[in-house]
Amino acid sequence: MSTELPPVAPEVLAEAVENLTARLRKKLDDATASCAASATGTADGSVTFRFGEDAVVTLRPGPEGTVTEAGQATCTCLLAPRCLHRAAALGAAPLADAAPVRAPEPATTAEPSRPIDPTGSTDASALAGPAEPAPSLTAAQLAAAAALWHVAAEALAAGVTAGGAVVQAELLRAAHTARLAGLPRAEAAALRVVRGLRAARERRAAQRLGALTGAFRELLHTAGVLASGSADPALTGTARRAYAQGGSLQVYGLCREPVFSATGYGGVVTHLMAPDGARYSVADVRPGGLARARGAGSASVALGGATLDHAGLARGGLRIVGATVSPEGRLGAGRGVRATPLPGTPWTEQPAAPLFDRPAAEAVAELSADPEAAESALLGCDVTVVGAAGEHLLVREARPDGPLLRLLPAHPHPELPHTENLRRIASYPGLVIRVLGRPDLDRAATLRPVAVGPVPGALYTLRLPDEWLGRADLGYDRLQGMHFPPREAAPEPVPAAEGPDPLADSPLWRVRRLLETGVAGGRRAVAEAARGTEQQASASYVPLRRAGFTAAADLAAALAAEADRRPRDAFGRLADPSPDGYAWAWLAAATHLAAAERSLVAASWAATPIGATPTAR
C-alpha cells in the first residue's frame, strides 16, 4: 500500500524548482515520477524518500497536515536545499489549497499593462463583453496579471506533453505572486491548470481533457482581462470568505450531499432554505477524503450549539440568532451564534414547494447566463421514469410535452450510493418521482440528482418512511424494494426512444477537437493537425459553415493559421517568439465555443415532441 503524501503549498514547490540549475531541471520529471514509490511514513506524521544510499528527503507537515514552509522539507545530500531530490519529493506530493491573503486597497494611479492581441487590438474586453467602468488595479496587481498571462500562454503553447514540472513551477510562482497581489480568482485558476496538467501527465482515470481545456480558458480569460486594467470584483475574486452578520434566521433543510476533493478533503454539505426563498448551506469539510465524506452525513452540526446532526438538519430546521453568512450563503459558526432546532417541512409545503412549480427549461435558461451560479444551484422538477439508456437514466418531465431528460449520478464513485440508487429507480418504468438536483451545463438536458421524493397525488410513486419526511438523499440513503410500489401497479409504458443530442450532433466537435489537440500537444500539434493544402483546410470547416456556425469556423481557421505562423529571420531564429498571439487566438475560439455549447444545452431543455429532431443551430 502506497504512503499518503502530505499536501505541499504551491509557493514551496515553486521555490524549490526555481533554485535548481538548468541541468537538474532537465532531470526533474523523471526523478519526480520515480520517487513516490520510495515514500515511507513515520510515527510522527513525517514522510521520507530515499534516493540511493546518501540522500534522504524528509517532509514534516505542520499541524494542519500541510507542508507550508521551506524548512519543513529537508534533504541530507550536500547540495541541499538546492538539490534535485528535495524538488522531486515536493513535486510528487499533491498541491495544497493556498492560504488566503487579504487583498490590498485599490489605487487609481496605475497604468494597465496589456497582453498583445494578434488582431492588433490591445483591449482584452472584446473577449469579456461590453466594457463597463471599473475601479483601477494596483501596479502590483497589473504586473502579477500580466506575468500570469505570459506564463499561462507559454504553458498552453507547450501543452501536456511538454508541460512538466518546470512549466508547472512557473505557473505556481505566478499564481503565488497573484495571491500576494490580491487576485485570488486568478490564483485559483492557475492551480486548477497545474492540477490538470499533473493528472493528464500521470494519465489518471478521472482526468478529462475537456476539463483541462476549460481550466486553461478560465485562466487565460481571467489573466488577460485583469492585465488589461479591469478591476471587476468577479474577476479579482475575494481573498477571504467574509462572514457578515445575518441577524435572526429561520431555515429549513432541503437535502444533504457528500463532497470530497482531489486534495484529500471530504465531508458533507446540507442545503437549507428560508421562508423568503433565500438559499443557505451548512458545510462540514475537513481532511479525510472519501472516508470522511461517507461518515459525515450523520456528524453533528457545529452551529450555535444545535443538538442536530446533518441527517436531522436535512429533514429539520433551525432558528438562528446572531447568524453569520458568507456571500455564497454559507452559515458560519461564530462565537455569538445561537441555534434552536425546529420541526422540518416536507417538499410539498413552503418554502420548498415553489422549487418544483417552475418549468425546468426556464430555470436552466436563467442559469446558463451565469455558469458560476449553476455550479451550486439546485433545480427541482417532477419526472416520469422511462428507463436506463447507457450510463444514464432517461426520464420525462411531468408536464404537457415535457422534455426528455438524462439523469446522471451526482457522485459516480462506487462507494457512494448514487449510482446504485439510480439503477434501482431505472428498473421501475413509469414511476413518477420528484427530483432535486444540479443541472449539468456541459451536457444536453442532463440533471445530476441529489435527492428524490414521491410526487403528491401520484399512485405509482415512491413510498418512503415517515421519518424521511418525503425525500431520500441519494448520497447517503439507500433505496430498497420496500420504498417502491408493487410492479403490477405500473402504468402502461409509453415508448420513448432517446432523442437526438443537439450538442453531440452539432459539428462543433471539430472546434473542440482542435482546442483539445492544442492542450494535449501544444502549438505544434495544432499546426500539424491543420496543415495541408488550402483546399483541405477549407473543407474541414465546411460542415461548420453549413450548420450556421460561421464564427466558429472563422475562429478555428484563425487559430490554425496562428499556430502555423512561425516567421524566422535571416539566421533561422524565430522572429516572433512570444506565444501571446497564439494564446489570444486559442482563447477567442474557446470562448466562442463555450458560449455556443451553452446555447445548445439550454435549447435541449425545451419541450420536444417524441421523435422530433431539434435544430442544432
C-alpha positions in Angstrom: 0.0 0.0 0.0 1.5 3.4 -1.0 2.1 6.0 1.6 -0.2 9.0 1.5 1.9 12.2 0.9 1.1 15.4 2.7 -0.1 18.3 0.5 2.5 20.9 -0.3 1.9 24.7 -0.5 2.4 25.9 -4.2 4.9 28.5 -3.3 7.2 26.0 -1.5 7.3 23.8 -4.6 7.8 26.7 -6.9 10.8 28.0 -4.9 12.4 24.5 -4.8 12.2 24.2 -8.6 13.4 27.8 -9.2 16.6 27.0 -7.1 17.6 24.2 -9.4 20.2 24.6 -12.1 19.3 24.1 -15.8 21.0 20.7 -15.8 18.9 19.5 -12.8 15.7 20.8 -14.2 16.0 18.5 -17.2 16.1 15.5 -14.9 13.2 16.7 -12.6 10.3 15.0 -14.4 11.9 11.6 -14.3 13.0 12.0 -10.7 9.5 13.1 -9.6 7.8 10.1 -11.3 10.1 7.6 -9.7 10.3 8.9 -6.1 6.7 8.4 -5.0 7.2 4.6 -4.7 10.0 5.1 -2.2 7.9 7.2 0.2 7.7 5.8 3.8 5.6 7.2 6.6 6.8 7.6 10.2 5.0 7.6 13.5 5.2 11.4 13.9 3.4 12.0 10.6 6.6 12.7 8.5 7.3 11.1 5.2 10.7 10.1 4.0 12.0 9.5 0.5 15.3 7.6 -0.1 17.4 8.4 -3.1 20.3 6.0 -3.2 22.4 5.5 -0.1 23.4 9.1 0.8 20.2 11.2 0.1 17.1 11.1 2.2 14.4 13.7 1.9 12.0 14.3 4.8 8.7 16.1 4.6 7.5 17.3 8.0 3.9 18.7 7.6 2.6 21.3 10.1 -0.3 21.0 12.5 -2.8 21.1 9.6 -1.1 18.3 7.8 0.4 20.5 5.0 4.0 21.5 4.1 3.7 25.3 4.2 7.4 26.3 4.8 10.6 25.5 3.0 12.2 24.3 6.3 9.6 21.5 6.5 11.3 19.8 3.5 14.9 18.7 4.1 17.5 16.6 2.4 20.7 15.0 3.6 22.7 15.5 0.4 25.5 18.1 0.0 23.5 20.2 -2.5 20.5 20.7 -0.2 18.3 22.7 -0.2 19.1 23.4 -3.9 19.0 19.7 -4.8 17.1 17.6 -7.2 16.0 15.1 -4.5 14.1 17.8 -2.5 12.4 19.3 -5.5 11.3 15.8 -6.8 9.8 14.8 -3.4 7.9 18.1 -3.2 6.7 17.6 -6.7 5.4 14.1 -6.1 3.1 15.4 -3.3 -0.3 16.8 -4.0 -0.8 20.6 -4.2 -2.4 22.2 -1.2 -5.0 24.9 -1.4 -3.3 28.2 -0.9 -3.9 30.1 2.4 -6.0 33.3 2.0 -4.2 36.6 1.9 -6.1 39.9 2.4 -6.3 41.9 -0.8 -4.6 45.3 -0.9 -6.6 48.5 -1.2 -7.1 49.5 -4.9 -5.3 52.5 -6.3 -6.2 54.9 -9.1 -2.7 55.8 -10.5 -1.5 52.5 -12.1 -1.3 52.3 -15.9 -2.6 49.0 -17.3 -0.2 46.6 -19.0 -1.9 44.8 -21.8 -1.0 41.5 -23.5 -0.7 41.6 -27.2 -3.8 40.7 -29.4 -2.9 39.2 -32.7 -5.5 41.3 -34.4 -3.6 44.4 -33.3 -6.0 45.5 -30.6 -4.8 45.7 -27.0 -8.3 45.7 -25.5 -9.0 42.3 -23.8 -12.6 43.3 -23.1 -13.5 42.2 -26.6 -13.5 38.7 -25.1 -15.3 39.6 -22.0 -18.3 41.5 -23.4 -19.1 45.2 -23.4 -16.7 47.3 -21.4 -18.0 48.9 -18.3 -16.3 51.4 -15.9 -14.4 49.6 -13.2 -12.0 50.7 -10.5 -8.3 50.6 -11.3 -6.0 47.9 -10.1 -2.8 48.5 -8.3 0.6 48.4 -10.1 1.4 45.1 -8.3 -1.9 43.5 -9.5 -1.4 44.6 -13.1 2.1 43.2 -13.1 1.0 40.0 -11.5 -1.8 39.5 -14.0 0.5 40.3 -17.0 3.1 37.8 -15.7 0.4 35.1 -15.1 -0.9 35.7 -18.6 2.6 35.2 -20.1 3.3 32.1 -18.1 -0.2 30.7 -19.0 0.4 31.4 -22.7 3.7 29.6 -22.5 2.1 26.6 -20.8 -0.6 26.5 -23.4 1.9 26.6 -26.3 3.8 23.7 -24.6 0.8 21.5 -24.0 0.5 18.5 -21.7 3.4 16.7 -23.5 5.9 19.5 -22.6 4.1 20.8 -19.5 6.4 19.1 -17.0 7.5 20.1 -13.5 9.4 23.2 -14.7 6.4 24.6 -16.6 4.1 23.8 -13.6 6.5 25.5 -11.2 6.4 28.7 -13.3 2.7 28.6 -13.1 2.8 28.1 -9.4 5.3 31.0 -8.9 3.0 33.3 -11.0 0.0 32.1 -9.0 1.7 32.9 -5.7 2.5 36.4 -6.9 -1.1 36.8 -7.9 -2.2 35.7 -4.5 0.1 38.2 -2.8 -1.2 40.9 -5.1 -4.8 40.2 -4.1 -6.0 38.2 -7.2 -7.4 35.0 -5.6 -9.5 34.0 -8.6 -6.5 34.2 -11.0 -4.5 32.1 -8.5 -7.3 29.5 -8.2 -7.5 29.2 -12.0 -3.7 28.7 -12.2 -3.8 25.9 -9.5 -6.6 24.2 -11.4 -4.4 24.2 -14.6 -1.4 22.8 -12.7 -3.5 20.0 -11.1 -5.0 19.2 -14.5 -1.5 19.1 -16.1 -0.4 16.7 -13.4 -3.4 14.4 -13.8 -3.1 14.4 -17.6 0.7 13.6 -17.5 0.0 10.8 -14.9 -2.9 9.6 -17.0 -5.3 9.4 -14.1 -8.6 7.7 -14.9 -10.7 10.6 -13.6 -8.9 13.3 -15.7 -10.8 14.6 -18.7 -9.0 16.6 -21.4 -12.1 18.8 -21.7 -11.8 19.8 -18.0 -8.2 20.9 -18.5 -9.3 22.8 -21.7 -11.9 24.6 -19.6 -9.3 25.4 -16.9 -7.0 26.9 -19.5 -9.8 29.0 -20.9 -10.7 30.3 -17.4 -7.0 31.1 -16.6 -6.3 32.9 -19.8 -9.6 34.9 -19.7 -9.1 36.0 -16.1 -5.4 36.9 -16.5 -6.0 38.6 -19.9 -8.8 40.8 -18.7 -7.1 41.7 -15.5 -3.9 42.6 -17.3 -5.9 45.0 -19.5 -6.8 47.0 -16.3 -10.3 45.7 -15.4 -10.9 45.5 -11.7 -14.2 43.8 -11.9 -14.7 42.1 -8.5 -16.0 39.0 -10.3 -12.5 38.7 -11.9 -10.4 39.7 -8.9 -12.3 37.4 -6.6 -12.5 37.5 -2.8 -9.4 36.8 -0.7 -11.4 35.7 2.3 -14.8 34.2 2.7 -16.1 37.2 4.7 -19.0 36.3 7.0 -21.4 39.2 7.6 -24.0 39.5 10.3 -27.3 38.0 9.1 -29.4 38.8 12.2 -32.0 36.2 13.0 -32.8 33.5 10.5 -35.2 30.7 10.2 -34.1 27.9 7.8 -35.4 24.5 6.8 -33.5 21.6 5.3 -33.8 20.6 1.7 -31.2 17.8 1.4 -27.6 16.8 2.1 -24.8 15.6 -0.2 -21.3 14.2 0.3 -18.4 16.3 -1.0 -14.7 15.3 -1.5 -11.9 16.8 -3.4 -8.7 15.7 -5.1 -6.7 17.4 -2.4 -7.8 15.0 0.3 -10.7 16.9 1.8 -14.1 15.3 2.4 -17.4 16.0 4.3 -21.0 16.9 3.8 -23.0 20.0 2.7 -26.6 20.4 3.9 -28.7 22.7 1.8 -31.2 24.9 3.5 -33.9 27.4 2.5 -35.5 30.4 4.3 -39.2 31.2 4.2 -38.5 34.0 1.7 -36.8 31.6 -0.7 -33.2 32.5 0.1 -30.7 29.6 -0.1 -28.2 28.8 2.6 -25.9 25.9 3.4 -24.0 24.3 6.3 -20.7 22.6 5.4 -18.5 20.2 7.4 -15.5 19.6 5.2 -12.1 18.6 6.6 -9.1 16.4 5.6 -10.1 12.8 5.2 -11.2 12.3 1.6 -13.9 9.9 0.7 -13.9 8.0 4.0 -14.9 11.2 5.8 -17.5 12.1 3.2 -19.2 8.8 3.8 -19.3 9.2 7.6 -20.0 13.0 7.8 -23.7 12.6 6.8 -24.5 11.7 10.4 -21.9 14.0 12.0 -23.1 16.7 14.5 -23.8 20.2 13.2 -21.3 22.6 14.6 -23.6 25.7 14.6 -24.6 27.6 17.7 -24.9 24.6 20.0 -27.6 23.0 18.0 -28.3 19.4 19.0 -28.7 18.1 15.5 -26.7 16.0 13.1 -26.7 16.6 9.3 -29.2 13.9 8.7 -31.6 15.6 11.1 -30.9 19.1 9.7 -31.6 17.9 6.2 -35.1 17.0 7.3 -35.5 19.6 10.0 -34.9 23.3 10.6 -33.1 25.8 12.7 -34.0 29.2 14.3 -30.6 31.1 14.4 -29.9 34.2 16.4 -26.8 36.2 15.6 -26.3 34.4 12.3 -23.2 35.0 10.2 -23.5 34.4 6.5 -20.9 34.4 3.7 -21.6 35.9 0.2 -22.3 32.3 -1.1 -24.9 31.7 1.6 -22.6 29.6 3.8 -23.7 29.8 7.5 -20.8 30.4 10.0 -20.4 29.0 13.4 -19.2 32.2 15.2 -18.9 32.6 19.0 -22.1 34.6 19.2 -24.3 32.3 17.1 -27.2 30.5 18.8 -29.4 27.9 17.1 -32.5 26.2 18.2 -33.9 23.1 16.3 -37.2 23.4 14.5 -39.5 20.7 13.0 -38.9 20.2 9.3 -41.3 20.8 6.5 -41.9 18.4 3.5 -41.1 19.5 -0.1 -44.9 19.9 -0.6 -45.0 22.8 1.7 -43.3 26.2 2.0 -40.5 27.1 1.5 -39.5 24.2 -0.8 -42.8 23.8 -2.8 -42.0 26.7 -5.3 -38.8 24.9 -6.4 -41.0 22.3 -8.2 -43.6 24.7 -9.7 -41.3 26.3 -12.3 -40.6 24.5 -15.6 -37.0 23.2 -15.7 -36.3 24.9 -19.1 -36.9 28.4 -17.6 -34.6 27.7 -14.6 -31.8 26.3 -16.9 -32.1 29.3 -19.3 -31.6 31.6 -16.3 -28.6 29.6 -15.0 -27.0 29.5 -18.5 -26.4 33.2 -18.3 -24.4 32.7 -15.1 -22.5 29.4 -15.2 -20.7 30.0 -11.9 -24.1 30.2 -10.1 -25.1 27.0 -11.8 -22.3 25.1 -10.1 -24.2 25.3 -6.7 -27.8 25.9 -7.9 -30.4 23.2 -7.2 -33.3 22.6 -9.6 -36.5 20.8 -8.8 -38.9 19.0 -11.1 -41.3 16.1 -11.3 -40.4 13.4 -13.8 -41.7 10.1 -15.1 -39.1 7.3 -15.4 -38.6 6.0 -18.9 -35.7 3.6 -18.3 -32.0 3.1 -18.4 -30.0 4.2 -21.6 -26.3 3.5 -21.4 -24.7 5.3 -18.5 -27.7 7.5 -17.7 -31.4 7.2 -16.7 -34.0 8.6 -19.1 -36.9 10.5 -17.6 -39.5 12.8 -19.0 -40.6 16.0 -17.2 -44.1 15.5 -15.9 -45.6 18.4 -17.9 -47.5 18.6 -21.1 -45.0 17.9 -23.9 -42.2 17.9 -21.2 -38.7 17.3 -22.5 -36.8 14.0 -22.2 -34.1 14.4 -19.6 -31.0 12.4 -18.7 -30.1 11.7 -15.0 -26.5 11.0 -14.1 -25.1 10.3 -10.6 -24.0 13.4 -8.8 -21.0 11.5 -7.5 -20.3 8.3 -9.5 -17.8 6.8 -7.0 -18.8 3.2 -6.4 -18.5 3.5 -2.6 -21.3 6.1 -2.6 -24.9 5.0 -3.3 -25.8 7.5 -6.1 -25.3 5.0 -8.9 -27.0 2.1 -7.1 -30.0 4.3 -6.3 -30.4 5.5 -9.9 -30.0 1.9 -11.2 -32.8 0.8 -8.9 -35.1 3.7 -9.9 -34.4 2.8 -13.6 -35.9 -0.6 -13.0 -39.3 0.9 -12.4 -40.5 2.4 -15.8 -43.5 4.7 -15.3 -42.5 5.6 -11.8 -43.3 9.3 -11.0 -40.8 10.9 -8.7 -39.8 14.4 -7.5 -36.2 15.2 -8.2 -33.9 17.9 -6.7 -30.6 18.1 -8.5 -27.9 20.2 -10.2 -28.1 20.8 -13.9 -25.0 19.8 -15.9 -24.5 22.6 -18.3 -21.8 20.7 -20.2 -24.3 18.1 -21.4 -27.6 18.3 -23.2 -30.7 18.1 -21.0 -28.8 16.4 -18.1 -29.6 16.6 -14.4 -27.4 15.2 -11.6 -30.0 14.4 -8.8 -29.0 15.0 -5.2 -32.3 13.9 -3.6 -35.6 12.3 -4.7 -39.1 12.0 -3.2 -42.7 11.0 -4.0 -45.0 13.2 -6.1 -48.1 14.2 -4.2 -51.3 12.5 -5.5 -49.4 10.1 -7.8 -50.4 6.4 -7.5 -47.2 4.9 -8.9 -44.5 6.8 -6.9 -42.0 6.3 -4.1 -43.2 5.1 -0.6 -40.6 6.5 1.8 -40.7 6.1 5.6 -42.4 8.9 7.6 -39.1 9.7 9.3 -37.5 10.5 6.0 -40.1 13.4 5.6 -40.8 12.6 2.0 -37.3 12.6 0.5 -34.2 10.4 0.2 -30.7 11.8 0.0 -29.2 9.8 -2.9 -25.6 10.2 -1.5 -26.5 8.7 1.9 -29.9 6.9 1.9 -30.1 3.6 0.1 -33.4 2.9 -1.7 -34.7 -0.7 -1.1 -37.6 -2.7 -2.6 -40.0 -1.6 0.1 -39.5 2.0 -0.9 -41.1 1.3 -4.3 -44.7 0.5 -5.3 -45.7 -3.0 -6.5 -44.6 -3.6 -10.1 -48.1 -4.9 -11.1 -49.4 -1.4 -10.3 -47.2 0.2 -13.0 -49.0 2.0 -15.8 -48.7 1.0 -19.4 -45.2 2.1 -20.5 -45.1 4.8 -23.1 -42.4 4.1 -25.7 -39.9 6.9 -25.9 -36.6 6.4 -27.6 -33.7 8.7 -26.6 -34.0 11.8 -28.7 -31.2 13.5 -30.6 -28.5 15.3 -28.7 -28.1 18.8 -30.2 -24.7 19.2 -28.6 -23.2 15.9 -29.7 -24.8 16.0 -33.2 -23.5 19.5 -34.0 -20.3 20.0 -35.9 -18.8 22.0 -33.0 -16.9 18.9 -32.1 -14.4 19.9 -34.8 -13.6 23.1 -32.9 -13.5 21.3 -29.6 -11.1 18.7 -31.0 -8.8 21.4 -32.3 -8.7 23.2 -28.9 -8.1 19.9 -27.0 -5.4 19.0 -29.5 -3.7 22.3 -28.6 -4.0 21.5 -24.9 -2.7 18.0 -25.3 0.1 18.5 -27.8 0.7 22.3 -27.7 1.0 24.8 -30.5 2.9 22.4 -32.8 0.2 19.8 -32.6 -2.4 22.4 -33.7 -0.2 23.4 -36.6 0.3 19.8 -37.7 -3.4 18.9 -37.4 -4.4 21.8 -39.6 -1.6 21.5 -42.1 -2.3 20.5 -45.6 -3.4 22.0 -48.9 -5.5 25.2 -48.8 -8.5 23.2 -50.2 -8.2 20.6 -47.5 -8.0 23.2 -44.8 -11.1 25.0 -46.1 -13.0 21.7 -46.5 -12.6 20.8 -42.8 -14.7 23.9 -41.8 -17.4 23.4 -44.4 -19.7 21.4 -42.0 -19.5 24.3 -39.5 -20.4 26.9 -42.1 -23.2 24.7 -43.5 -24.7 24.3 -40.0 -24.6 28.1 -39.4 -21.5 28.2 -37.2 -19.7 30.7 -39.4 -18.0 32.5 -36.5 -16.7 29.2 -35.1 -15.3 28.2 -38.5 -13.5 31.6 -38.8 -12.1 31.4 -35.3 -10.9 27.8 -35.8 -9.2 28.8 -39.1 -7.6 31.8 -37.5 -6.2 29.6 -34.6 -4.8 27.1 -37.1 -3.1 29.8 -39.1 -1.7 31.5 -36.0 -0.3 28.1 -34.7 1.5 27.6 -38.0 2.8 31.2 -38.1 6.5 30.9 -37.1 8.4 33.5 -39.0 12.2 33.4 -38.8 14.9 35.9 -39.6 17.9 35.5 -42.0 19.7 33.4 -39.4 16.8 31.0 -38.9 15.9 32.4 -35.5 12.3 32.9 -34.5 11.3 36.5 -35.3 8.3 36.4 -33.0 9.0 34.0 -30.1 6.1 35.4 -28.0 3.2 33.0 -27.6 0.7 35.8 -27.0 -0.8 35.8 -30.5 -1.4 32.1 -30.4 -2.9 32.3 -26.8 -5.3 35.1 -27.9 -6.4 33.1 -31.0 -6.9 29.9 -28.8 -8.9 31.9 -26.2 -11.1 33.5 -28.8 -12.1 30.1 -30.2 -12.5 28.6 -26.8 -14.7 31.4 -25.5 -17.0 31.3 -28.6 -17.2 27.5 -28.3 -18.3 27.7 -24.7 -21.0 30.2 -25.5 -22.3 28.2 -28.4 -22.4 25.0 -26.4 -24.2 26.7 -23.5 -26.9 27.9 -26.0 -27.3 24.4 -27.4 -27.6 22.9 -23.8 -30.2 25.5 -22.8 -32.2 24.7 -26.0 -32.1 20.9 -25.2 -34.2 21.5 -22.1 -37.0 22.9 -24.2 -40.0 20.7 -24.7 -39.6 18.5 -27.8 -42.3 16.1 -29.1 -41.3 12.4 -29.2 -39.4 11.7 -32.5 -38.9 15.3 -33.4 -35.3 16.5 -34.2 -34.4 19.8 -32.7 -32.2 22.0 -34.8 -28.5 22.3 -33.8 -28.3 26.0 -34.7 
